[in-house]
Amino acid sequence: MEAAFASLPERYLGADPGFSASYRIELDDLGLSWAVELDQARCEVTVSPKSDPDVVIGTDAATWLELREGRLSGLDAFRSRRLWARGNLDLAVAFEGFFKLPNGRPPLLRIHEVRAGKARISTLTAGDGIENVILIHGLGSNKTSFFETISALTPQYTVHAIDLPGFGSSSKPLRAPYDAAWFARAVTRFMDAEGIQRAHIVGNSLGGRVAIEVGLREPDRVRSLSLLCPSMAWRKRRHFVPLVKLLRPELAAIPHTFGNVLVRQQFWSMFSRPERIHPSAADVAVEEFLRTYGSVNARVAFHSAARHIYLEEPKGPKGFWTRLRQLEPPAMFVWGDEDPLVPLGFSRAVRDALPTARQVVLEQCGHVPQVEHPVDANALVHDFIGRAQASAAERAARRLSRAARRLQVRINGNGGVHSNGTDPELTADAA
C-alpha cells in the first residue's frame, strides 16, 4: 500500500496555474491515512496528515488499489458506498483525474473548467464514446445530482456533467439575467469551446427547461432531449406574478443563510419515498448547497433563476407553450407521479403541444428521478439516446440511398459512361 501512495508524485499530471489543494486519504480497514498536497506542478505525499485539509476521502485498501489500477472509477465507488468524502466535493471527485493510470493511461474522469464566453463552466467529463451527452442539473443543485447517470452512460458515450453558471463551482456573474435564454447560450458556448457539434442533452428540473431552450434555439445541435421533471411555464397559480415582479433578486445579496435543518428538510421533500435514499446523500447535498450559498453571487443567481421560472410567460406568440410546439429534436419527458414541484398535469399540455414526444410516468417518484429511481430513469435515458441514434442513422442511410439513386439516374442519362471515362458500376458502388 505504501508503494501505491509513493507513486503518486511521478504519476501527477499537474493542474491549472494557481491551483492548490490538500487531501487526507483514510483507509478505514487499515486505520492508516496519508496527506496529499497538490499545486500547479507538484504533488507531495506524507504520512502525517494535516488536521484541516480541504478534502477528506475515506475508503478501504482493496477499493483504493482498484482505483489506482483504473479498474474502478471514483464515481462508481461513491455510488456503491465504497468511498466517502467530506469537504469540497468537486475537489474530491477531481482527485483521480490528477493522476495517470498504470502504463500511462489517462484517468477515467476529470473535472475541468471550460471557458464559455465570459463564463467559466465547471465540468466533469468521463468516457470516450463518439457521441457526446451533456447533463444539466436543477435549481440549487449541481453536477453531483447526475453521478449515477454518468456511471450508467460512460461505457458507451462521452459524458459532460456541467455546473450551470451561477451554480456549483462555475462562475457566478452578479448581473447576469439567469433566464432560460441566457443559460441556453451558455450551454451552446460550452459546446463550441469543447468542439461538440451535436449532443444528446439530459436535464432535470431547471436543467430540463434549459435543454428545451437549446433545442428551440439550436435544433441542429441537439440529437435528443431527455427531460426529467422539467420546469415549465405555469399556466395556473399565477396570482403572485405582480408580487414576484416586485421582489428583485438583488435583495438576496443581503447577508443571510438557510439553516442546516431547513435545507435538509427541503432536500428530503424532493423524494416520494425518502427511505430509498442513502442518508449520506443528504449530507453531501446539504453541505454543498450551504457552502455555495454563502457566496453573494450564488444567492443572487439562485433567486434570479427561481424568479424567472415562475414569471415565464405561458401564452402569446412568445409564450413558452406556443414556442414548445416548434421543438424539433426528438424529446422524452419523464415525470414523477408524486413530484411536489412539477405537476403531472403538465403532461397533458405537453401532449397537446408535442403529440409525438415520448412521455413516461414513474410511480412513487418525486422531483429527481435519476436519484430516487436511478436504475429505471437511467435505463430510460440510455434507451432513448440509443433510439435517437438509430433513427438518425436510418435517416442518414435513406439520404445516401436517395443520393445514390440520383447519381445512377445521371449515369444512365449519360449513356452509361462518365465524361471522364470511369466505369459507372464502380461509381455507383462507391456511392
C-alpha positions as CSV (number, residue, x, y, z in Angstrom):
1,M,0.0,0.0,0.0
2,E,2.9,2.4,0.7
3,A,4.1,1.9,-2.9
4,A,0.7,2.9,-4.2
5,F,0.9,6.3,-2.4
6,A,4.7,6.7,-3.1
7,S,4.0,6.5,-6.8
8,L,1.5,9.5,-6.8
9,P,4.2,12.2,-7.4
10,E,5.6,10.5,-10.5
11,R,2.0,10.0,-11.9
12,Y,0.9,13.5,-11.2
13,L,-0.4,15.3,-14.3
14,G,-0.3,18.8,-12.9
15,A,-3.0,21.4,-12.5
16,D,-4.0,24.9,-13.6
17,P,-1.9,27.9,-12.6
18,G,-2.7,29.0,-9.0
19,F,-4.2,25.6,-8.1
20,S,-3.7,24.4,-4.5
21,A,-5.5,21.7,-2.6
22,S,-4.8,19.5,0.4
23,Y,-6.3,16.0,0.8
24,R,-6.3,13.4,3.6
25,I,-6.8,9.8,2.4
26,E,-8.1,7.5,5.0
27,L,-8.0,3.7,4.6
28,D,-10.6,2.7,7.2
29,D,-9.9,-1.0,7.3
30,L,-6.2,-0.4,7.9
31,G,-6.6,2.5,10.2
32,L,-4.0,4.5,8.2
33,S,-4.1,7.8,6.5
34,W,-1.9,9.9,4.1
35,A,-1.7,13.6,3.3
36,V,-1.5,14.6,-0.3
37,E,-0.7,18.2,-1.2
38,L,-1.2,19.4,-4.8
39,D,-0.3,22.6,-6.6
40,Q,0.2,23.6,-10.2
41,A,3.3,21.3,-10.7
42,R,3.9,19.4,-7.5
43,C,2.5,16.5,-5.6
44,E,3.8,15.8,-2.1
45,V,2.7,12.8,-0.1
46,T,3.4,12.4,3.7
47,V,2.1,10.1,6.4
48,S,1.4,13.0,8.8
49,P,-2.0,14.3,7.6
50,K,-3.0,17.9,8.2
51,S,-5.7,18.4,10.7
52,D,-7.8,20.6,8.4
53,P,-7.4,19.6,4.8
54,D,-9.7,20.8,2.0
55,V,-11.0,17.3,1.4
56,V,-11.1,14.0,3.3
57,I,-11.6,10.9,1.3
58,G,-12.2,7.6,3.0
59,T,-12.3,4.0,1.6
60,D,-10.7,0.6,2.1
61,A,-7.4,-0.7,0.8
62,A,-8.9,-3.0,-1.8
63,T,-11.0,-0.2,-3.3
64,W,-8.1,2.2,-3.3
65,L,-6.0,-0.3,-5.3
66,E,-8.8,-0.8,-7.8
67,L,-9.0,3.0,-8.2
68,R,-5.2,3.2,-8.6
69,E,-5.3,0.5,-11.3
70,G,-8.2,2.1,-13.2
71,R,-10.5,-1.0,-12.7
72,L,-13.0,1.3,-10.9
73,S,-13.8,5.0,-11.1
74,G,-14.3,7.2,-8.0
75,L,-18.0,7.8,-9.1
76,D,-18.7,4.0,-9.2
77,A,-17.0,3.6,-5.8
78,F,-19.0,6.5,-4.4
79,R,-22.3,5.2,-5.8
80,S,-21.7,1.7,-4.3
81,R,-20.9,3.3,-0.9
82,R,-17.3,2.0,-1.1
83,L,-15.9,5.6,-0.8
84,W,-17.0,8.6,1.1
85,A,-15.8,12.2,1.1
86,R,-16.1,15.4,3.2
87,G,-15.3,18.9,2.2
88,N,-15.3,20.3,-1.3
89,L,-16.9,17.6,-3.3
90,D,-15.6,18.9,-6.6
91,L,-12.1,18.6,-5.3
92,A,-12.8,15.1,-4.0
93,V,-14.1,13.8,-7.4
94,A,-11.3,15.6,-9.2
95,F,-8.6,13.8,-7.3
96,E,-8.3,10.7,-9.5
97,G,-8.2,12.9,-12.6
98,F,-4.9,14.4,-11.5
99,F,-3.0,11.1,-11.9
100,K,-2.1,8.9,-14.8
101,L,-3.1,5.3,-14.5
102,P,-0.5,2.5,-14.9
103,N,1.1,2.2,-18.4
104,G,0.5,5.9,-18.9
105,R,-3.3,5.5,-19.5
106,P,-5.3,8.7,-19.0
107,P,-7.6,8.9,-15.9
108,L,-11.2,7.6,-16.2
109,L,-12.6,11.0,-15.5
110,R,-11.6,14.6,-15.0
111,I,-13.1,17.8,-13.6
112,H,-12.0,20.9,-15.5
113,E,-13.1,24.4,-16.3
114,V,-14.3,25.4,-19.7
115,R,-14.3,29.0,-20.8
116,A,-17.7,29.6,-22.5
117,G,-17.8,33.2,-23.5
118,K,-17.4,35.2,-20.3
119,A,-18.5,32.3,-18.1
120,R,-16.3,29.6,-16.6
121,I,-18.2,26.3,-16.6
122,S,-17.0,23.6,-14.2
123,T,-17.4,20.2,-16.0
124,L,-17.0,16.6,-15.1
125,T,-16.0,14.7,-18.3
126,A,-15.9,10.9,-18.4
127,G,-16.0,8.2,-21.1
128,D,-14.6,8.2,-24.6
129,G,-17.5,7.4,-26.9
130,I,-18.0,9.1,-30.3
131,E,-21.4,10.5,-29.2
132,N,-21.5,13.3,-26.6
133,V,-24.1,13.6,-23.8
134,I,-24.5,16.8,-21.7
135,L,-26.1,16.6,-18.3
136,I,-27.7,19.7,-16.8
137,H,-28.8,19.9,-13.1
138,G,-31.7,21.6,-11.5
139,L,-32.2,24.7,-9.4
140,G,-29.9,24.9,-6.4
141,S,-28.2,21.7,-7.4
142,N,-25.0,20.9,-9.3
143,K,-23.4,18.1,-11.3
144,T,-23.3,15.8,-8.3
145,S,-27.0,15.1,-8.9
146,F,-26.0,13.1,-12.0
147,F,-23.2,11.0,-10.6
148,E,-25.2,7.7,-11.2
149,T,-26.2,8.8,-14.7
150,I,-22.6,9.4,-15.6
151,S,-21.7,5.9,-14.5
152,A,-24.6,4.5,-16.5
153,L,-23.7,6.3,-19.7
154,T,-19.9,6.3,-19.8
155,P,-19.4,2.8,-21.1
156,Q,-20.9,4.0,-24.4
157,Y,-20.7,7.8,-24.6
158,T,-18.5,10.7,-23.7
159,V,-20.4,12.4,-20.9
160,H,-20.1,16.0,-19.7
161,A,-21.9,16.9,-16.5
162,I,-21.8,20.7,-16.1
163,D,-22.5,23.2,-13.4
164,L,-24.6,25.9,-14.9
165,P,-23.2,29.4,-14.5
166,G,-24.4,30.7,-11.1
167,F,-24.3,27.2,-9.5
168,G,-21.8,24.7,-8.2
169,S,-18.2,25.6,-9.0
170,S,-18.9,27.6,-12.1
171,S,-18.6,31.4,-12.3
172,K,-21.4,33.5,-10.9
173,P,-21.7,36.8,-12.7
174,L,-23.7,39.2,-10.4
175,R,-25.6,41.0,-13.2
176,A,-26.5,38.0,-15.4
177,P,-30.2,37.6,-16.2
178,Y,-30.2,33.8,-15.3
179,D,-33.2,33.1,-17.5
180,A,-33.6,30.1,-19.9
181,A,-32.3,32.0,-22.9
182,W,-29.1,33.1,-21.1
183,F,-28.5,29.6,-19.8
184,A,-29.1,28.1,-23.3
185,R,-26.4,30.4,-24.7
186,A,-24.0,29.3,-22.0
187,V,-24.6,25.7,-23.0
188,T,-24.0,26.3,-26.7
189,R,-20.9,28.3,-26.0
190,F,-19.7,25.4,-23.8
191,M,-20.3,23.1,-26.8
192,D,-18.3,25.5,-29.1
193,A,-15.4,25.6,-26.6
194,E,-15.3,21.8,-26.4
195,G,-15.7,21.3,-30.2
196,I,-19.0,19.5,-29.8
197,Q,-21.1,20.0,-32.9
198,R,-24.1,18.0,-31.7
199,A,-25.0,16.3,-28.5
200,H,-27.7,14.5,-26.6
201,I,-28.9,16.7,-23.7
202,V,-30.3,15.4,-20.4
203,G,-31.8,17.9,-18.0
204,N,-33.6,17.7,-14.6
205,S,-35.9,20.5,-13.4
206,L,-34.3,23.8,-14.4
207,G,-31.8,21.8,-16.4
208,G,-34.7,20.4,-18.4
209,R,-36.1,23.8,-19.2
210,V,-32.6,24.9,-20.3
211,A,-32.3,21.8,-22.5
212,I,-35.7,22.6,-24.2
213,E,-34.4,26.2,-24.8
214,V,-31.3,24.8,-26.5
215,G,-33.5,22.6,-28.6
216,L,-35.7,25.5,-29.6
217,R,-32.8,27.9,-30.5
218,E,-30.3,25.4,-31.9
219,P,-32.2,22.4,-33.1
220,D,-29.4,21.3,-35.4
221,R,-27.0,20.9,-32.5
222,V,-29.3,18.6,-30.4
223,R,-29.6,14.9,-31.2
224,S,-32.1,14.2,-28.5
225,L,-33.6,15.7,-25.3
226,S,-34.2,13.6,-22.2
227,L,-36.2,15.8,-19.8
228,L,-36.5,14.6,-16.2
229,C,-39.3,16.5,-14.5
230,P,-38.5,19.7,-16.4
231,S,-39.6,23.1,-15.0
232,M,-42.1,24.7,-17.4
233,A,-44.1,27.9,-17.6
234,W,-47.0,27.9,-15.1
235,R,-50.4,28.1,-16.8
236,K,-52.3,28.4,-13.5
237,R,-51.4,29.7,-10.0
238,R,-50.2,33.0,-11.4
239,H,-51.9,35.2,-8.9
240,F,-48.5,36.0,-7.3
241,V,-46.9,37.3,-10.5
242,P,-47.3,41.0,-9.6
243,L,-45.7,40.5,-6.2
244,V,-42.8,38.4,-7.5
245,K,-42.0,41.0,-10.1
246,L,-41.5,43.5,-7.2
247,L,-39.1,41.2,-5.4
248,R,-35.8,41.9,-7.1
249,P,-33.2,39.1,-6.9
250,E,-30.6,41.7,-5.8
251,L,-32.2,41.6,-2.4
252,A,-30.6,38.2,-1.9
253,A,-27.3,40.0,-1.7
254,I,-28.2,41.0,1.9
255,P,-26.3,38.6,4.1
256,H,-28.4,35.6,5.2
257,T,-28.4,31.9,5.1
258,F,-30.7,28.9,5.3
259,G,-30.2,26.7,8.4
260,N,-28.9,23.2,8.0
261,V,-32.3,21.8,9.3
262,L,-34.3,23.8,6.7
263,V,-32.1,22.8,3.8
264,R,-32.2,19.1,4.9
265,Q,-36.0,19.2,5.1
266,Q,-36.2,20.7,1.6
267,F,-33.8,18.0,0.3
268,W,-35.9,15.2,1.6
269,S,-39.1,16.8,0.4
270,M,-38.0,16.3,-3.2
271,F,-38.5,12.5,-2.9
272,S,-41.6,10.4,-2.8
273,R,-40.0,7.7,-0.6
274,P,-37.1,9.2,1.2
275,E,-36.2,5.9,2.7
276,R,-34.8,4.9,-0.7
277,I,-32.1,7.5,-0.5
278,H,-28.9,6.8,1.5
279,P,-28.6,9.2,4.4
280,S,-25.1,10.2,3.2
281,A,-26.7,11.7,0.0
282,A,-28.4,14.3,2.2
283,D,-25.1,15.1,3.9
284,V,-23.4,15.7,0.6
285,A,-26.2,17.7,-0.9
286,V,-26.8,19.9,2.1
287,E,-23.1,20.6,2.7
288,E,-22.6,21.5,-1.0
289,F,-25.6,23.8,-1.0
290,L,-24.7,25.7,2.1
291,R,-21.1,26.0,1.0
292,T,-22.1,27.6,-2.3
293,Y,-25.0,29.7,-0.9
294,G,-22.6,31.5,1.4
295,S,-21.5,33.5,-1.7
296,V,-23.4,36.7,-2.5
297,N,-23.3,35.9,-6.2
298,A,-24.6,32.4,-5.7
299,R,-27.5,33.8,-3.7
300,V,-28.4,36.3,-6.4
301,A,-28.1,33.6,-9.1
302,F,-30.4,31.2,-7.1
303,H,-33.1,33.7,-6.5
304,S,-32.9,35.2,-10.0
305,A,-33.3,31.8,-11.7
306,A,-36.2,30.8,-9.4
307,R,-37.9,34.1,-10.1
308,H,-37.6,33.6,-13.9
309,I,-39.1,30.1,-13.6
310,Y,-42.3,31.5,-12.0
311,L,-42.6,34.6,-14.2
312,E,-42.1,33.0,-17.6
313,E,-45.0,33.9,-19.8
314,P,-47.0,30.8,-20.8
315,K,-49.2,32.2,-23.6
316,G,-48.9,34.5,-26.6
317,P,-46.6,34.5,-29.6
318,K,-43.5,34.3,-27.4
319,G,-45.1,32.3,-24.7
320,F,-43.5,29.0,-23.6
321,W,-46.3,26.7,-24.6
322,T,-46.7,28.4,-28.0
323,R,-42.9,28.0,-28.7
324,L,-42.9,24.4,-27.4
325,R,-44.9,23.4,-30.5
326,Q,-41.9,24.3,-32.6
327,L,-39.5,21.9,-30.8
328,E,-37.7,19.8,-33.5
329,P,-35.3,17.3,-31.8
330,P,-36.7,14.0,-30.5
331,A,-37.8,14.5,-26.9
332,M,-38.7,12.3,-24.0
333,F,-40.4,13.6,-20.9
334,V,-40.1,11.6,-17.6
335,W,-42.5,12.6,-14.8
336,G,-42.8,11.7,-11.2
337,D,-46.3,10.9,-10.2
338,E,-45.7,12.4,-6.7
339,D,-43.5,15.3,-7.8
340,P,-44.0,18.2,-5.3
341,L,-42.9,20.9,-7.7
342,V,-43.8,20.0,-11.3
343,P,-47.4,18.8,-11.5
344,L,-48.1,15.7,-13.5
345,G,-50.9,17.7,-15.3
346,F,-48.1,19.3,-17.4
347,S,-48.0,16.0,-19.3
348,R,-51.4,16.8,-20.9
349,A,-50.2,20.2,-22.1
350,V,-47.1,18.6,-23.5
351,R,-49.2,16.0,-25.3
352,D,-51.2,18.9,-26.9
353,A,-48.0,20.7,-27.9
354,L,-45.9,17.8,-28.9
355,P,-48.1,14.8,-29.7
356,T,-45.1,12.7,-31.0
357,A,-42.9,13.2,-27.9
358,R,-42.4,10.2,-25.7
359,Q,-43.8,10.5,-22.1
360,V,-43.1,8.2,-19.2
361,V,-44.6,8.4,-15.7
362,L,-42.5,6.8,-12.9
363,E,-44.6,5.7,-10.0
364,Q,-43.8,6.6,-6.4
365,C,-41.4,9.2,-7.7
366,G,-40.7,12.7,-6.7
367,H,-38.8,15.5,-8.4
368,V,-35.4,13.9,-9.0
369,P,-35.9,10.6,-10.9
370,Q,-32.2,10.0,-11.5
371,V,-31.6,10.0,-7.8
372,E,-34.7,8.4,-6.5
373,H,-35.1,5.8,-9.3
374,P,-31.6,5.7,-10.8
375,V,-31.9,2.3,-12.4
376,D,-35.2,3.0,-14.2
377,A,-34.5,6.6,-15.0
378,N,-31.0,6.0,-16.4
379,A,-32.3,3.0,-18.4
380,L,-34.9,5.2,-20.0
381,V,-32.3,7.8,-20.9
382,H,-29.9,5.2,-22.2
383,D,-32.6,3.6,-24.3
384,F,-33.9,6.9,-25.7
385,I,-30.5,8.1,-26.7
386,G,-29.9,4.8,-28.5
387,R,-33.2,5.1,-30.3
388,A,-32.4,8.6,-31.4
389,Q,-29.0,7.4,-32.7
390,A,-30.7,4.6,-34.6
391,S,-33.3,7.0,-36.1
392,A,-30.5,9.4,-37.1
393,A,-28.6,6.6,-38.7
394,E,-31.7,5.4,-40.6
395,R,-32.3,8.9,-41.9
396,A,-28.7,9.2,-43.0
397,A,-28.9,5.9,-44.8
398,R,-32.0,7.0,-46.6
399,R,-30.3,10.2,-47.7
400,L,-27.4,8.3,-49.0
401,S,-29.7,5.9,-50.8
402,R,-31.5,8.7,-52.5
403,A,-28.2,10.3,-53.5
404,A,-27.0,7.0,-54.9
405,R,-30.3,6.7,-57.0
406,R,-29.9,10.3,-58.3
407,L,-26.3,9.5,-59.2
408,Q,-27.4,6.4,-61.0
409,V,-30.0,8.3,-63.0
410,R,-27.4,10.8,-64.1
411,I,-25.1,8.0,-65.1
412,N,-27.7,6.3,-67.1
413,G,-28.7,9.6,-68.7
414,N,-25.1,9.9,-70.0
415,G,-25.3,6.7,-71.8
416,G,-23.7,4.6,-69.1
417,V,-20.2,6.3,-69.2
418,H,-19.0,9.3,-67.3
419,S,-17.4,12.1,-69.2
420,N,-14.1,11.2,-67.6
421,G,-14.4,7.6,-68.8
422,T,-14.9,5.9,-65.4
423,D,-17.0,2.8,-65.0
424,P,-20.5,3.7,-63.8
425,E,-20.9,0.5,-61.8
426,L,-17.8,1.3,-59.8
427,T,-19.1,4.8,-59.3
428,A,-22.5,3.6,-58.1
429,D,-20.9,1.1,-55.7
430,A,-18.7,3.8,-54.3
431,A,-21.8,6.0,-53.7
